[in-house]
Amino acid sequence: MVNDVVGPCGAARYYTYANLAAYEFMYQAKHPSSYLSFSGFLHDYPTIKLANPDSLIDVEFGCVYVLLRVGEAMLPSGYLLEKTRNQFVTNALTHRHLSAEQIKATQDHADGIAKQIVRYAASDGYIKTSGYPRYTPI
């Protein structure tokens, strides 16, 4: 965010979609009773479909991982998050003692969610706003 010098509306949009992906990851992986799908609540929100949520998925790792993946895809400086994401994966292997299979299953699940959230974000019409007249204070 700091690298992109994004206005408040753009920043709110980026944070919203990244956090929506993390929420969706939690919802898909755990189905907590207090969580609801956003289908039917958000305009044209897709039903997030995944092949098979694997029992190896680590929810805590996955929520952060999907947040980083959406940031990478949406932010102009998203490529800078790749190093952070790679360090996060390494830390999950060494400090959290997740197996390579758990990491892979979680990454696959998160990548599927991230792609669908980014596709949804692309359809929100925000890109059109760059052509609108800018606000100029008097």
C-alpha positions in Angstrom: 0.0 0.0 0.0 2.7 2.5 1.0 4.6 1.9 -2.3 1.6 2.5 -4.4 0.4 5.9 -3.0 -3.2 4.8 -3.3 -6.1 7.1 -2.3 -8.5 6.0 0.4 -11.1 4.5 -2.0 -8.5 2.4 -3.7 -6.9 1.3 -0.5 -10.2 0.3 1.0 -10.9 -1.7 -2.1 -7.6 -3.6 -1.9 -8.0 -4.3 1.8 -11.6 -5.4 1.3 -10.9 -7.9 -1.4 -7.8 -9.3 0.4 -9.8 -9.7 3.6 -12.7 -11.1 1.7 -10.4 -13.8 0.3 -9.2 -14.7 3.9 -12.8 -14.8 5.1 -13.8 -17.0 2.2 -10.8 -19.3 2.9 -11.9 -19.7 6.5 -15.5 -20.3 5.4 -14.6 -22.9 2.8 -12.1 -24.7 5.0 -13.9 -24.8 8.4 -17.5 -23.8 7.8 -17.8 -22.2 11.3 -21.4 -21.9 12.3 -21.0 -18.1 12.9 -19.7 -17.6 9.3 -22.1 -17.0 6.4 -21.3 -17.1 2.7 -21.4 -13.7 1.0 -23.4 -15.1 -1.9 -26.7 -13.2 -2.0 -25.3 -10.4 0.2 -22.8 -8.8 -2.2 -23.8 -7.7 -5.6 -23.0 -10.4 -8.2 -20.8 -12.3 -5.7 -20.0 -15.6 -7.1 -20.4 -18.9 -5.3 -16.8 -19.8 -4.6 -16.3 -23.3 -5.9 -13.3 -25.5 -5.1 -12.6 -29.1 -6.2 -12.0 -30.7 -2.9 -11.2 -29.0 0.4 -8.4 -31.3 1.6 -8.2 -32.4 5.2 -4.5 -31.4 5.1 -5.4 -27.7 4.8 -4.0 -25.5 7.6 -6.5 -22.7 8.1 -4.3 -20.2 9.9 -1.5 -20.5 7.3 -4.1 -20.4 4.5 -5.8 -17.2 5.6 -2.6 -15.2 5.6 -1.4 -16.9 2.4 -4.5 -16.1 0.4 -4.4 -12.5 1.6 -0.9 -12.2 0.3 -1.8 -13.8 -3.0 -4.7 -11.4 -3.6 -2.4 -8.5 -2.7 0.1 -9.7 -5.2 -2.5 -9.9 -7.9 -4.3 -6.6 -7.3 -1.7 -4.1 -6.0 0.5 -2.3 -8.6 3.4 -3.2 -6.3 2.1 -6.7 -5.6 5.2 -8.3 -7.0 7.0 -7.0 -3.9 4.9 -9.3 -1.8 6.4 -12.4 -3.4 9.5 -12.3 -1.1 7.2 -11.9 1.9 5.1 -14.8 0.8 8.1 -17.0 0.2 9.4 -16.2 3.7 6.0 -16.9 5.1 6.0 -20.4 3.5 9.6 -21.1 4.8 8.5 -20.1 8.3 5.5 -22.3 8.1 7.8 -25.2 7.3 10.4 -24.5 9.9 8.6 -22.8 12.8 5.0 -24.0 12.5 6.3 -27.5 11.5 3.7 -27.9 8.7 4.5 -30.7 6.3 5.3 -30.1 2.6 2.0 -31.8 1.8 0.0 -29.5 4.1 1.7 -26.5 2.6 0.9 -27.7 -1.0 -2.7 -28.5 -0.2 -3.2 -25.2 1.5 -1.6 -23.2 -1.3 -3.7 -25.0 -3.9 -6.9 -24.2 -2.0 -5.8 -20.6 -1.4 -4.8 -20.0 -5.0 -8.2 -21.3 -6.2 -9.9 -18.8 -3.9 -7.6 -15.9 -4.8 -8.2 -16.4 -8.5 -12.0 -16.3 -8.0 -11.8 -13.2 -5.7 -9.6 -11.4 -8.2 -11.9 -12.2 -11.0 -14.8 -10.9 -8.9 -12.8 -7.7 -8.2 -12.2 -7.2 -11.8 -15.9 -7.0 -12.5 -16.7 -4.3 -10.0 -16.3 -1.4 -12.4 -13.5 0.3 -10.4 -11.3 0.5 -13.5 -13.7 2.9 -15.1 -13.2 5.4 -12.3 -9.7 6.3 -13.5 -11.3 8.2 -16.4 -13.6 10.3 -14.2 -12.7 13.9 -13.4 -10.6 14.3 -10.3 -11.8 16.2 -7.2 -10.1 19.5 -6.9 -10.5 21.5 -3.7 -11.4 25.2 -4.1 
